Amino acid sequence: MKKAIKILGVMMLLVFTALSFSSCSSDDDPTNNDFFAGTYKGSISYKDGQGTNISTDNGSVFVTKIASGTKYNFAFSNSIPDLNGIEFEQKGDHTLVMVGSTTTSYIRIDNNELKILYLKDGKTWTANCTR
């Protein structure tokens, strides 16, 4: 009986993994999915007032939509601190723009492109990435 439960558990894990990978295709649109996860690659940077200055043209940002449906998390490569719980609103058919965007602080995301210029507490994150 324990062996059957173990086999069933492994099968469930495999099904969940397959579904997770299939939901992350580059054709997914972050505006129309209840669940969204995607990796954008390109130039990223981070600066803070303490002398940290990280910049690369070969970085990545892993974007996930969290349970609220309007908030997103951004996990950067190269030891850049993450941005979490950023709220978005839909602009047009396939574009999300950060709530409270200004000309000096914005995040814009669609199914092909991610652009970030985010300033908070003397820290600056930037990204110009594609999928």
MDTraj code that builds the backbone (N, CA, C; nanometers):
import mdtraj as md
import numpy as np

residues = "MET LYS LYS ALA ILE LYS ILE LEU GLY VAL MET MET LEU LEU VAL PHE THR ALA LEU SER PHE SER SER CYS SER SER ASP ASP ASP PRO THR ASN ASN ASP PHE PHE ALA GLY THR TYR LYS GLY SER ILE SER TYR LYS ASP GLY GLN GLY THR ASN ILE SER THR ASP ASN GLY SER VAL PHE VAL THR LYS ILE ALA SER GLY THR LYS TYR ASN PHE ALA PHE SER ASN SER ILE PRO ASP LEU ASN GLY ILE GLU PHE GLU GLN LYS GLY ASP HIS THR LEU VAL MET VAL GLY SER THR THR THR SER TYR ILE ARG ILE ASP ASN ASN GLU LEU LYS ILE LEU TYR LEU LYS ASP GLY LYS THR TRP THR ALA ASN CYS THR ARG".split()
xyz = np.array([
    [0.0826, -0.1198, 0.0000],
    [0.0000, 0.0000, 0.0000],
    [0.0866, 0.1258, 0.0000],
    [0.1954, 0.1256, 0.0812],
    [0.2835, 0.2422, 0.0853],
    [0.3499, 0.2651, -0.0497],
    [0.3830, 0.1556, -0.1192],
    [0.4462, 0.1673, -0.2503],
    [0.3498, 0.2305, -0.3502],
    [0.2232, 0.1945, -0.3445],
    [0.1228, 0.2511, -0.4354],
    [0.1041, 0.4008, -0.4103],
    [0.1053, 0.4417, -0.2839],
    [0.0917, 0.5839, -0.2492],
    [0.2142, 0.6611, -0.2977],
    [0.3298, 0.6007, -0.2830],
    [0.4540, 0.6652, -0.3277],
    [0.4526, 0.6842, -0.4797],
    [0.4123, 0.5823, -0.5526],
    [0.4046, 0.5901, -0.6989],
    [0.3021, 0.6953, -0.7409],
    [0.1892, 0.6990, -0.6746],
    [0.0859, 0.7984, -0.7044],
    [0.1382, 0.9405, -0.6782],
    [0.2130, 0.9579, -0.5704],
    [0.2713, 1.0885, -0.5394],
    [0.3699, 1.1335, -0.6457],
    [0.4538, 1.0430, -0.6929],
    [0.5503, 1.0749, -0.7983],
    [0.4772, 1.1100, -0.9274],
    [0.3737, 1.0361, -0.9596],
    [0.2954, 1.0646, -1.0817],
    [0.2309, 1.2021, -1.0731],
    [0.1762, 1.2384, -0.9573],
    [0.1141, 1.3704, -0.9395],
    [0.2188, 1.4810, -0.9556],
    [0.3383, 1.4587, -0.9021],
    [0.4466, 1.5556, -0.9147],
    [0.4845, 1.5742, -1.0614],
    [0.4922, 1.4673, -1.1369],
    [0.5253, 1.4757, -1.2794],
    [0.4181, 1.5510, -1.3576],
    [0.2919, 1.5254, -1.3271],
    [0.1825, 1.5963, -1.3944],
    [0.1889, 1.7446, -1.3618],
    [0.2083, 1.7803, -1.2363],
    [0.2177, 1.9210, -1.1965],
    [0.3349, 1.9896, -1.2651],
    [0.4493, 1.9212, -1.2726],
    [0.5669, 1.9786, -1.3386],
    [0.5401, 2.0019, -1.4870],
    [0.4778, 1.9064, -1.5527],
    [0.4467, 1.9217, -1.6954],
    [0.3515, 2.0384, -1.7179],
    [0.2508, 2.0525, -1.6331],
    [0.1570, 2.1640, -1.6451],
    [0.2254, 2.2967, -1.6193],
    [0.3173, 2.3006, -1.5256],
    [0.3897, 2.4239, -1.4951],
    [0.4733, 2.4695, -1.6129],
    [0.5432, 2.3756, -1.6763],
    [0.6260, 2.4120, -1.7912],
    [0.5408, 2.4536, -1.9103],
    [0.4296, 2.3901, -1.9296],
    [0.3454, 2.4266, -2.0433],
    [0.2795, 2.5620, -2.0231],
    [0.2628, 2.6068, -1.9004],
    [0.2006, 2.7365, -1.8758],
    [0.2984, 2.8517, -1.8890],
    [0.4249, 2.8247, -1.9136],
    [0.5267, 2.9288, -1.9190],
    [0.5772, 2.9537, -2.0602],
    [0.4972, 2.9291, -2.1610],
    [0.5453, 2.9494, -2.2968],
    [0.5622, 3.0974, -2.3255],
    [0.6456, 3.1288, -2.4231],
    [0.6721, 3.2688, -2.4561],
    [0.5531, 3.3352, -2.5236],
    [0.4508, 3.2582, -2.5611],
    [0.3305, 3.3164, -2.6193],
    [0.2315, 3.3617, -2.5130],
    [0.2556, 3.3244, -2.3879],
    [0.1649, 3.3636, -2.2802],
    [0.1616, 3.5147, -2.2675],
    [0.0449, 3.5651, -2.2407],
    [0.0245, 3.7079, -2.2249],
    [-0.0006, 3.7352, -2.0772],
    [0.0822, 3.8169, -2.0122],
    [0.0641, 3.8408, -1.8694],
    [-0.0672, 3.9097, -1.8348],
    [-0.1334, 3.9716, -1.9310],
    [-0.2589, 4.0408, -1.9024],
    [-0.3783, 3.9468, -1.8980],
    [-0.3710, 3.8335, -1.9683],
    [-0.4882, 3.7473, -1.9822],
    [-0.4821, 3.6181, -1.9025],
    [-0.3776, 3.5964, -1.8260],
    [-0.3631, 3.4720, -1.7516],
    [-0.3858, 3.4943, -1.6028],
    [-0.4566, 3.3985, -1.5406],
    [-0.4702, 3.4025, -1.3950],
    [-0.3368, 3.3729, -1.3301],
    [-0.2583, 3.2870, -1.3937],
    [-0.1239, 3.2548, -1.3467],
    [-0.0276, 3.2894, -1.4584],
    [0.0770, 3.3618, -1.4266],
    [0.1780, 3.3952, -1.5273],
    [0.3156, 3.3829, -1.4651],
    [0.4059, 3.3191, -1.5380],
    [0.5464, 3.3121, -1.5006],
    [0.6271, 3.3113, -1.6293],
    [0.7247, 3.3991, -1.6378],
    [0.8059, 3.4052, -1.7579],
    [0.9399, 3.4697, -1.7303],
    [1.0395, 3.4321, -1.8103],
    [1.1738, 3.4870, -1.7962],
    [1.2018, 3.5809, -1.9124],
    [1.2439, 3.7000, -1.8787],
    [1.2824, 3.8013, -1.9765],
    [1.4339, 3.8170, -1.9664],
    [1.5022, 3.8248, -2.0829],
    [1.6478, 3.8335, -2.0839],
    [1.6926, 3.9605, -2.1552],
    [1.7991, 4.0205, -2.1038],
    [1.8530, 4.1411, -2.1647],
    [1.9377, 4.2183, -2.0654],
    [1.9417, 4.3501, -2.0812],
    [2.0248, 4.4314, -1.9928],
    [1.9486, 4.4667, -1.8654],
    [2.0177, 4.4518, -1.7516],
    [1.9609, 4.4842, -1.6208],
    [2.0663, 4.5577, -1.5398],
    [2.0203, 4.6390, -1.4453],
    [2.1157, 4.7069, -1.3579],
    [2.0496, 4.7411, -1.2254],
    [2.1363, 4.7707, -1.1265],
    [2.0910, 4.8073, -0.9926],
    [2.1968, 4.8962, -0.9285],
    [2.1517, 5.0031, -0.8647],
    [2.2412, 5.0925, -0.7901],
    [2.1747, 5.1270, -0.6575],
    [2.2561, 5.1402, -0.5541],
    [2.2036, 5.1898, -0.4275],
    [2.2981, 5.2972, -0.3737],
    [2.2613, 5.3621, -0.2692],
    [2.3416, 5.4691, -0.2118],
    [2.4619, 5.4209, -0.1332],
    [2.4795, 5.2895, -0.1221],
    [2.5889, 5.2317, -0.0439],
    [2.7077, 5.1909, -0.1300],
    [2.7080, 5.2281, -0.2578],
    [2.8187, 5.1940, -0.3457],
    [2.7986, 5.0694, -0.4298],
    [2.6863, 5.0002, -0.4147],
    [2.6579, 4.8833, -0.4970],
    [2.6182, 4.9298, -0.6365],
    [2.6831, 4.8745, -0.7367],
    [2.6535, 4.9083, -0.8751],
    [2.6679, 4.7807, -0.9582],
    [2.5561, 4.7194, -0.9962],
    [2.5560, 4.5952, -1.0725],
    [2.4938, 4.6249, -1.2080],
    [2.5603, 4.5820, -1.3145],
    [2.5091, 4.6061, -1.4489],
    [2.5561, 4.4952, -1.5417],
    [2.4657, 4.4418, -1.6244],
    [2.5019, 4.3397, -1.7218],
    [2.4074, 4.3464, -1.8414],
    [2.4602, 4.3113, -1.9573],
    [2.3776, 4.3023, -2.0782],
    [2.3214, 4.1617, -2.0966],
    [2.3649, 4.0663, -2.0138],
    [2.3208, 3.9271, -2.0257],
    [2.2479, 3.8811, -1.9004],
    [2.1636, 3.9658, -1.8449],
    [2.0901, 3.9307, -1.7238],
    [1.9528, 3.8749, -1.7563],
    [1.8794, 3.8428, -1.6509],
    [1.7429, 3.7935, -1.6684],
    [1.6565, 3.8384, -1.5514],
    [1.5261, 3.8456, -1.5803],
    [1.4276, 3.8785, -1.4785],
    [1.3170, 3.7747, -1.4893],
    [1.2919, 3.7027, -1.3797],
    [1.1841, 3.6042, -1.3753],
    [1.0620, 3.6734, -1.3157],
    [0.9548, 3.6820, -1.3945],
    [0.8342, 3.7542, -1.3565],
    [0.7248, 3.6547, -1.3199],
    [0.6600, 3.6764, -1.2044],
    [0.5466, 3.5921, -1.1657],
    [0.4306, 3.6796, -1.1213],
    [0.3118, 3.6373, -1.1585],
    [0.1890, 3.7025, -1.1138],
    [0.1489, 3.6346, -0.9843],
    [0.1234, 3.7143, -0.8799],
    [0.0890, 3.6533, -0.7516],
    [-0.0621, 3.6474, -0.7344],
    [-0.1057, 3.5847, -0.6300],
    [-0.2453, 3.5460, -0.6100],
    [-0.3458, 3.6597, -0.6223],
    [-0.3075, 3.7816, -0.5953],
    [-0.4037, 3.8915, -0.5991],
    [-0.4567, 3.9165, -0.7391],
    [-0.3796, 3.8775, -0.8414],
    [-0.4218, 3.8974, -0.9790],
    [-0.3786, 4.0298, -1.0383],
    [-0.3387, 4.1262, -0.9553],
    [-0.2915, 4.2549, -1.0064],
    [-0.1491, 4.2849, -0.9631],
    [-0.0898, 4.1991, -0.8823],
    [0.0460, 4.2230, -0.8327],
    [0.1436, 4.1215, -0.8907],
    [0.2652, 4.1686, -0.9143],
    [0.3693, 4.0869, -0.9760],
    [0.4978, 4.0947, -0.8941],
    [0.5773, 3.9869, -0.9034],
    [0.7098, 3.9820, -0.8430],
    [0.8131, 3.9732, -0.9548],
    [0.9296, 4.0379, -0.9325],
    [1.0369, 4.0406, -1.0306],
    [1.1645, 3.9911, -0.9624],
    [1.2125, 3.8734, -1.0038],
    [1.3346, 3.8143, -0.9476],
    [1.4472, 3.8340, -1.0485],
    [1.5469, 3.9138, -1.0107],
    [1.6581, 3.9482, -1.0982],
    [1.7734, 3.8503, -1.0811],
    [1.8498, 3.8320, -1.1874],
    [1.9737, 3.7543, -1.1789],
    [2.0854, 3.8453, -1.1279],
    [2.2056, 3.7933, -1.1188],
    [2.3263, 3.8682, -1.0843],
    [2.3213, 3.9342, -0.9460],
    [2.2556, 3.8713, -0.8521],
    [2.2479, 3.9190, -0.7131],
    [2.1806, 4.0550, -0.6977],
    [2.0966, 4.0921, -0.7934],
    [2.0184, 4.2151, -0.7817],
    [1.8967, 4.1849, -0.6943],
    [1.8679, 4.2698, -0.5958],
    [1.7513, 4.2456, -0.5093],
    [1.6210, 4.2394, -0.5902],
    [1.5304, 4.1555, -0.5449],
    [1.4014, 4.1388, -0.6120],
    [1.3089, 4.2565, -0.5847],
    [1.2136, 4.2748, -0.6739],
    [1.1024, 4.3673, -0.6523],
    [0.9781, 4.2818, -0.6358],
    [0.9065, 4.2981, -0.5258],
    [0.7909, 4.2128, -0.4971],
    [0.6668, 4.2940, -0.4686],
    [0.5530, 4.2392, -0.5112],
    [0.4237, 4.2997, -0.4807],
    [0.3955, 4.4293, -0.5548],
    [0.4492, 4.4431, -0.6759],
    [0.4258, 4.5638, -0.7549],
    [0.2892, 4.5514, -0.8220],
    [0.2043, 4.6523, -0.8028],
    [0.0679, 4.6487, -0.8563],
    [0.0628, 4.7068, -0.9967],
    [-0.0175, 4.6424, -1.0830],
    [-0.0294, 4.6810, -1.2234],
    [-0.1736, 4.7029, -1.2635],
    [-0.1902, 4.7795, -1.3725],
    [-0.3192, 4.7954, -1.4370],
    [-0.2991, 4.7724, -1.5859],
    [-0.4044, 4.7243, -1.6517],
    [-0.3951, 4.6947, -1.7938],
    [-0.4111, 4.8223, -1.8756],
    [-0.3236, 4.8395, -1.9750],
    [-0.3300, 4.9513, -2.0691],
    [-0.3328, 4.8915, -2.2084],
    [-0.4415, 4.9101, -2.2806],
    [-0.4537, 4.8489, -2.4125],
    [-0.4859, 4.7017, -2.3995],
    [-0.4682, 4.6294, -2.5091],
    [-0.5053, 4.4880, -2.5120],
    [-0.4067, 4.3961, -2.4415],
    [-0.2765, 4.4222, -2.4540],
    [-0.1791, 4.3250, -2.4063],
    [-0.0651, 4.3863, -2.3260],
    [-0.0869, 4.4994, -2.2629],
    [0.0201, 4.5673, -2.1911],
    [-0.0227, 4.5969, -2.0481],
    [0.0690, 4.5740, -1.9540],
    [0.0479, 4.6092, -1.8142],
    [0.1433, 4.7211, -1.7779],
    [0.0937, 4.8186, -1.7040],
    [0.1746, 4.9310, -1.6594],
    [0.1595, 4.9422, -1.5086],
    [0.2703, 4.9688, -1.4410],
    [0.2714, 4.9810, -1.2960],
    [0.1762, 5.0915, -1.2510],
    [0.0971, 5.0641, -1.1478],
    [0.0099, 5.1649, -1.0887],
    [0.0983, 5.2733, -1.0278],
    [0.0695, 5.3983, -1.0594],
    [0.1485, 5.5094, -1.0076],
    [0.2717, 5.5399, -1.0902],
    [0.2757, 5.4907, -1.2142],
    [0.3913, 5.5177, -1.3006],
    [0.4066, 5.6665, -1.3256],
    [0.5317, 5.7095, -1.3320],
    [0.5642, 5.8466, -1.3685],
    [0.6731, 5.8406, -1.4744],
    [0.7166, 5.9551, -1.5227],
    [0.8227, 5.9551, -1.6232],
    [0.9561, 5.9110, -1.5655],
    [0.9725, 5.9153, -1.4341],
    [1.0990, 5.8742, -1.3732],
    [1.0902, 5.7411, -1.2992],
    [0.9755, 5.6784, -1.2961],
    [0.9618, 5.5495, -1.2309],
    [0.8467, 5.4725, -1.2954],
    [0.8806, 5.3661, -1.3679],
    [0.7764, 5.2874, -1.4321],
    [0.8232, 5.1442, -1.4543],
    [0.7255, 5.0552, -1.4679],
    [0.7492, 4.9185, -1.5123],
    [0.6411, 4.8890, -1.6151],
    [0.6821, 4.8410, -1.7302],
    [0.5884, 4.8083, -1.8378],
    [0.6201, 4.6671, -1.8847],
    [0.5157, 4.5845, -1.8973],
    [0.5356, 4.4445, -1.9332],
    [0.4291, 4.4011, -2.0327],
    [0.4701, 4.3227, -2.1316],
    [0.3764, 4.2537, -2.2190],
    [0.4341, 4.1157, -2.2484],
    [0.3748, 4.0424, -2.3420],
    [0.4202, 3.9051, -2.3629],
    [0.5587, 3.8966, -2.4257],
    [0.6110, 4.0060, -2.4834],
    [0.7416, 4.0021, -2.5478],
    [0.8477, 4.0886, -2.4822],
    [0.8085, 4.1871, -2.4032],
    [0.9031, 4.2890, -2.3593],
    [0.8791, 4.3312, -2.2138],
    [0.9890, 4.3601, -2.1444],
    [0.9848, 4.4112, -2.0080],
    [1.0762, 4.5323, -2.0006],
    [1.0233, 4.6445, -1.9547],
    [1.1023, 4.7660, -1.9364],
    [1.0806, 4.8146, -1.7931],
    [1.1919, 4.8379, -1.7238],
    [1.1855, 4.8814, -1.5848],
    [1.2772, 5.0010, -1.5647],
    [1.2249, 5.1029, -1.5011],
    [1.3022, 5.2110, -1.4399],
    [1.2304, 5.2365, -1.3085],
    [1.2833, 5.1826, -1.2000],
    [1.2142, 5.1849, -1.0711],
    [1.3068, 5.2444, -0.9662],
    [1.2630, 5.3519, -0.9034],
    [1.3403, 5.4195, -0.7993],
    [1.2642, 5.4109, -0.6675],
    [1.3336, 5.3663, -0.5629],
    [1.2717, 5.3572, -0.4308],
    [1.3805, 5.3626, -0.3243],
    [1.3642, 5.4511, -0.2287],
    [1.4553, 5.4621, -0.1144],
    [1.6022, 5.4776, -0.1563],
    [1.6272, 5.5571, -0.2588],
    [1.7637, 5.5804, -0.3061],
    [1.8226, 5.4662, -0.3870],
    [1.7418, 5.3691, -0.4222],
    [1.7865, 5.2539, -0.5016],
    [1.7221, 5.2625, -0.6392],
    [1.7946, 5.2160, -0.7413],
    [1.7445, 5.2215, -0.8783],
    [1.7596, 5.0849, -0.9455],
    [1.6494, 5.0323, -0.9994],
    [1.6490, 4.9099, -1.0777],
    [1.6168, 4.9482, -1.2221],
    [1.6856, 4.8882, -1.3192],
    [1.6511, 4.9059, -1.4595],
    [1.6540, 4.7707, -1.5292],
    [1.5730, 4.7600, -1.6332],
    [1.5739, 4.6408, -1.7182],
    [1.5209, 4.6787, -1.8551],
    [1.5841, 4.6232, -1.9556],
    [1.5385, 4.6352, -2.0933],
    [1.5535, 4.4950, -2.1512],
    [1.4465, 4.4150, -2.1420],
    [1.4549, 4.2723, -2.1684],
    [1.3441, 4.2266, -2.2639],
    [1.3693, 4.1118, -2.3274],
    [1.2707, 4.0493, -2.4154],
    [1.2602, 3.9003, -2.3818],
    [1.1501, 3.8378, -2.4345],
    [1.1311, 3.6931, -2.4189],
    [1.1353, 3.6299, -2.5539],
])
top = md.Topology()
chain = top.add_chain()
for i, resn in enumerate(residues, 1):
    res = top.add_residue(resn, chain, resSeq=i)
    for name in ("N", "CA", "C"):
        top.add_atom(name, md.element.get_by_symbol(name[0]), res)
traj = md.Trajectory(xyz[None], top)
